[in-house]
Amino acid sequence: MKIRIYALLFAFVFLGACAEDKKIEEIQITDPDYVLPQGGNAAADEIILELYKTYNTYFLYEYTEKDIEWTQTASLTFYQYEPIDPNDVENLLNLLKITWFDLYNVEVLKKMMPYRVFLTGILKEDIGSWRENWVDIPARYLENQIAINKVEKDVADMSSVEKREFKSYLQATFLEYCVTYGVITIPDEFYAESDYSKSYASSSEEAREWGFVYNPKTDSEWSYDTWQITAADDLNAYLASLVYRTTEEWAEDLENPLIRKKYDILVNCLKEQYGVDICKIGNIVYE
């Protein structure tokens, strides 16, 4: 009899505790990661609020070192940065409109955007081999974030070449980010077309025969600048070439059947599966 009474008392206490726990869970509220507007530039804040509503992405010009360097995976690339002056934010956002947002359907881009975009006043990458060699770069990515460097001129004063170069580097970085973190999946047939055991092509012509293209973002002829090309190097070179080069500028390479096949695989995959017209992005040259 005592055992039954103790069991009933235990049940009442346990159920009461569960009810209290459930009640506590129901009133918990998670604060947003960042508070918008950030308050440093009213005109820029208005644009940033609209971007957040559209893409659910934070465009930030005030942030911590921990935020901009955060990643779950190790990175072997080293960067230097400084936050952007709030007075330069609106001009950079205007540039991003013509070199990023206008290039995609809104719903398509919403699915691809990182959670955070950090706006910087200085962004440098160490490209040195045995010693430090810091160079300015327009953009870099880490997990669920992209950092973008400011430009020194107002958008209206930039030449067509300057705008095109910024667009091309940014889009190559963005698409590389999308592939690296699984936003976009490339068909296996793209990789199946080339032999990655090859090394040191004797010329760019031989590299083309092997199905490898020049990477304009890194200024690299992967097939003979490095000991052995990897599948990631190969893909990144194609993605960069697709956003850097117009259809006319692809004409000579596309005479090679292997390059044509890999080109078509990528173009069709991005357009049919993800709604990305990458040829349109490459064909934009500005005025």
C-alpha positions as CSV (number, residue, x, y, z in Angstrom):
1,M,0.0,0.0,0.0
2,K,2.8,2.4,0.9
3,I,4.5,1.6,-2.4
4,R,1.4,2.6,-4.3
5,I,1.1,5.9,-2.3
6,Y,4.7,6.7,-2.9
7,A,4.3,6.0,-6.6
8,L,1.2,8.2,-6.9
9,L,3.0,11.0,-5.1
10,F,6.0,10.7,-7.4
11,A,3.8,10.8,-10.4
12,F,2.0,14.0,-9.2
13,V,5.4,15.7,-8.5
14,F,6.9,14.6,-11.9
15,L,3.9,15.7,-13.9
16,G,3.8,19.0,-12.1
17,A,7.4,19.6,-12.9
18,C,6.8,18.7,-16.5
19,A,3.9,21.1,-16.7
20,E,6.1,23.9,-15.2
21,D,8.9,23.1,-17.6
22,K,6.5,23.3,-20.5
23,K,5.1,26.6,-19.3
24,I,8.7,28.0,-19.0
25,E,9.5,26.9,-22.6
26,E,6.4,28.6,-24.0
27,I,7.4,32.0,-22.7
28,Q,11.0,31.9,-23.9
29,I,11.7,34.5,-26.6
30,T,14.9,34.5,-28.7
31,D,16.4,37.9,-29.4
32,P,17.4,38.7,-32.9
33,D,21.1,38.3,-33.7
34,Y,21.4,42.0,-34.7
35,V,19.3,45.1,-34.2
36,L,18.4,47.1,-37.3
37,P,18.8,49.9,-38.0
38,Q,22.4,50.2,-36.8
39,G,22.0,54.0,-36.7
40,G,25.2,55.2,-38.3
41,N,23.7,56.4,-41.6
42,A,20.0,57.0,-42.0
43,A,19.9,56.7,-45.8
44,A,21.9,53.5,-45.7
45,D,19.8,52.1,-42.8
46,E,16.7,52.5,-44.9
47,I,18.1,50.4,-47.8
48,I,19.5,47.8,-45.3
49,L,16.0,47.4,-43.7
50,E,14.5,46.8,-47.1
51,L,17.2,44.3,-48.0
52,Y,16.6,42.4,-44.7
53,K,12.8,42.3,-45.5
54,T,13.5,41.0,-49.0
55,Y,16.3,38.5,-48.4
56,N,16.3,37.8,-44.7
57,T,20.0,38.8,-44.7
58,Y,21.7,41.2,-42.4
59,F,23.9,43.7,-44.2
60,L,26.1,45.0,-41.4
61,Y,28.5,47.9,-41.1
62,E,28.9,47.7,-37.3
63,Y,30.0,44.3,-36.1
64,T,32.6,42.5,-33.9
65,E,35.8,40.8,-34.8
66,K,34.3,37.5,-33.5
67,D,31.3,37.9,-35.9
68,I,33.3,38.5,-39.1
69,E,35.8,35.8,-38.4
70,W,33.3,33.1,-37.2
71,T,33.3,29.8,-39.0
72,Q,32.7,26.2,-37.9
73,T,35.4,24.9,-40.2
74,A,39.1,25.7,-40.3
75,S,40.3,28.2,-43.0
76,L,43.8,28.1,-44.4
77,T,43.3,31.6,-46.0
78,F,44.2,34.7,-44.0
79,Y,42.4,38.0,-44.3
80,Q,42.7,41.5,-42.9
81,Y,39.8,43.9,-42.6
82,E,38.6,47.2,-41.1
83,P,34.9,48.1,-40.8
84,I,33.5,50.6,-43.3
85,D,32.9,54.2,-42.6
86,P,29.1,54.6,-42.3
87,N,29.3,57.5,-44.8
88,D,30.5,55.0,-47.4
89,V,27.8,52.5,-46.9
90,E,25.1,53.9,-49.2
91,N,27.5,54.1,-52.2
92,L,28.6,50.5,-51.7
93,L,24.9,49.3,-51.4
94,N,24.2,51.2,-54.7
95,L,27.0,49.3,-56.3
96,L,25.7,46.0,-55.0
97,K,22.4,46.7,-56.5
98,I,23.8,46.7,-60.1
99,T,26.4,44.1,-59.5
100,W,24.4,41.6,-57.4
101,F,20.7,42.2,-56.7
102,D,19.7,43.2,-60.2
103,L,21.3,40.0,-61.7
104,Y,18.9,37.5,-60.1
105,N,15.2,37.0,-59.7
106,V,14.3,38.0,-56.1
107,E,12.9,34.7,-55.0
108,V,15.9,32.8,-56.5
109,L,18.4,35.1,-54.8
110,K,16.5,34.9,-51.5
111,K,17.3,31.1,-51.4
112,M,21.0,31.7,-52.1
113,M,21.9,34.6,-49.9
114,P,24.1,34.1,-46.9
115,Y,22.8,35.0,-43.4
116,R,25.2,38.0,-43.0
117,V,27.0,40.3,-45.4
118,F,29.7,42.4,-43.7
119,L,30.6,45.7,-45.3
120,T,34.2,46.6,-44.9
121,G,36.4,49.6,-45.5
122,I,39.5,47.5,-46.0
123,L,39.6,43.8,-47.1
124,K,42.9,42.1,-47.8
125,E,44.0,38.5,-48.5
126,D,47.4,37.1,-47.9
127,I,48.4,35.5,-51.2
128,G,52.0,34.9,-50.3
129,S,53.6,31.5,-50.3
130,W,56.7,31.7,-48.0
131,R,56.1,35.3,-46.8
132,E,53.2,37.6,-46.3
133,N,51.8,39.3,-49.4
134,W,48.6,41.2,-48.7
135,V,46.5,42.4,-51.6
136,D,43.1,44.2,-51.7
137,I,40.2,42.0,-52.7
138,P,36.5,43.0,-53.4
139,A,35.0,40.1,-51.5
140,R,35.6,36.9,-49.5
141,Y,33.3,34.2,-48.0
142,L,33.2,32.1,-44.9
143,E,30.4,29.9,-43.6
144,N,27.0,31.6,-44.0
145,Q,28.6,35.0,-44.6
146,I,30.3,37.2,-47.2
147,A,32.5,40.2,-46.6
148,I,32.6,42.9,-49.3
149,N,35.1,45.7,-49.7
150,K,34.2,49.3,-50.4
151,V,35.1,51.1,-53.6
152,E,37.0,54.4,-53.6
153,K,34.8,56.1,-56.1
154,D,31.1,57.0,-56.2
155,V,29.2,54.5,-58.5
156,A,28.4,57.3,-60.9
157,D,32.2,58.0,-61.3
158,M,33.2,54.4,-61.8
159,S,34.2,53.3,-65.4
160,S,32.4,50.4,-67.1
161,V,35.6,48.4,-66.7
162,E,35.7,49.0,-62.9
163,K,32.1,48.1,-62.4
164,R,32.5,45.0,-64.5
165,E,35.6,43.8,-62.6
166,F,33.8,44.3,-59.3
167,K,30.7,42.5,-60.5
168,S,32.8,39.6,-61.9
169,Y,34.9,39.1,-58.7
170,L,31.9,39.4,-56.4
171,Q,29.8,36.9,-58.5
172,A,32.6,34.4,-58.7
173,T,33.0,34.6,-55.0
174,F,29.3,34.3,-54.4
175,L,28.8,31.2,-56.6
176,E,31.9,29.6,-55.1
177,Y,30.3,30.2,-51.6
178,C,27.0,28.6,-52.8
179,V,28.8,25.5,-54.0
180,T,31.1,25.2,-51.0
181,Y,28.2,25.3,-48.5
182,G,25.7,23.2,-50.4
183,V,23.4,25.9,-51.7
184,I,24.1,24.7,-55.2
185,T,25.0,21.1,-56.1
186,I,27.0,20.5,-59.3
187,P,26.1,17.3,-61.3
188,D,28.7,14.5,-61.1
189,E,28.8,14.4,-64.9
190,F,30.7,17.7,-64.9
191,Y,33.6,16.2,-62.9
192,A,33.4,12.9,-64.8
193,E,34.5,14.6,-68.0
194,S,38.0,15.4,-66.9
195,D,41.1,13.5,-65.7
196,Y,42.3,15.1,-62.4
197,S,45.3,12.9,-62.2
198,K,47.0,14.9,-65.0
199,S,49.6,17.5,-64.1
200,Y,51.6,20.3,-65.7
201,A,50.1,20.9,-69.1
202,S,52.8,22.2,-71.5
203,S,50.6,25.1,-72.7
204,S,47.2,26.6,-72.4
205,E,46.3,24.9,-75.6
206,E,47.0,21.5,-74.0
207,A,45.1,22.5,-70.9
208,R,42.0,23.2,-73.1
209,E,42.4,19.8,-74.7
210,W,42.2,18.4,-71.3
211,G,39.0,20.4,-70.6
212,F,40.5,22.9,-68.2
213,V,39.9,26.7,-68.5
214,Y,41.7,29.8,-67.3
215,N,40.5,31.3,-64.0
216,P,40.2,35.0,-64.4
217,K,39.4,35.6,-60.7
218,T,42.8,34.2,-59.5
219,D,44.6,34.9,-62.8
220,S,45.6,31.3,-62.9
221,E,46.0,28.7,-65.6
222,W,45.5,25.9,-63.1
223,S,46.7,23.1,-65.4
224,Y,50.3,24.3,-65.5
225,D,50.5,26.9,-62.7
226,T,50.1,24.1,-60.1
227,W,51.3,20.6,-59.8
228,Q,47.9,19.0,-60.2
229,I,44.4,20.4,-60.7
230,T,41.6,19.4,-58.3
231,A,37.9,19.1,-59.0
232,A,37.2,22.2,-56.9
233,D,39.9,24.2,-58.9
234,D,38.3,23.1,-62.1
235,L,34.8,24.0,-61.1
236,N,35.9,27.4,-59.7
237,A,37.7,28.2,-62.9
238,Y,34.6,27.5,-64.9
239,L,32.3,29.5,-62.6
240,A,34.7,32.5,-62.6
241,S,35.0,32.3,-66.4
242,L,31.2,32.2,-66.8
243,V,30.7,35.4,-64.8
244,Y,33.8,37.2,-66.1
245,R,33.4,36.4,-69.8
246,T,30.7,37.3,-72.4
247,T,29.3,34.7,-74.8
248,E,31.6,36.1,-77.5
249,E,34.6,35.8,-75.3
250,W,33.8,32.1,-74.8
251,A,33.6,31.4,-78.5
252,E,37.2,30.1,-79.1
253,D,37.2,27.8,-76.0
254,L,33.8,26.4,-76.9
255,E,35.2,25.1,-80.2
256,N,36.7,22.4,-78.0
257,P,34.1,19.6,-77.6
258,L,35.1,18.7,-74.0
259,I,35.0,22.3,-72.8
260,R,31.6,22.8,-74.6
261,K,30.2,19.8,-72.9
262,K,31.3,20.9,-69.4
263,Y,30.1,24.5,-70.1
264,D,26.7,23.2,-71.2
265,I,26.4,21.0,-68.1
266,L,27.0,24.0,-65.8
267,V,24.9,26.5,-67.7
268,N,21.9,24.2,-67.9
269,C,22.2,23.0,-64.3
270,L,22.3,26.5,-62.9
271,K,19.4,27.7,-65.1
272,E,17.1,24.7,-64.9
273,Q,17.6,23.6,-61.3
274,Y,18.4,27.0,-59.6
275,G,16.9,29.7,-61.9
276,V,20.3,31.3,-62.3
277,D,21.1,32.7,-65.8
278,I,24.8,32.7,-65.5
279,C,25.4,33.7,-69.1
280,K,23.3,36.8,-68.5
281,I,25.6,37.7,-65.6
282,G,28.7,37.2,-67.8
283,N,27.2,39.3,-70.6
284,I,26.7,42.4,-68.4
285,V,29.5,44.8,-69.2
286,Y,27.9,48.2,-68.2
287,E,28.2,51.6,-69.8
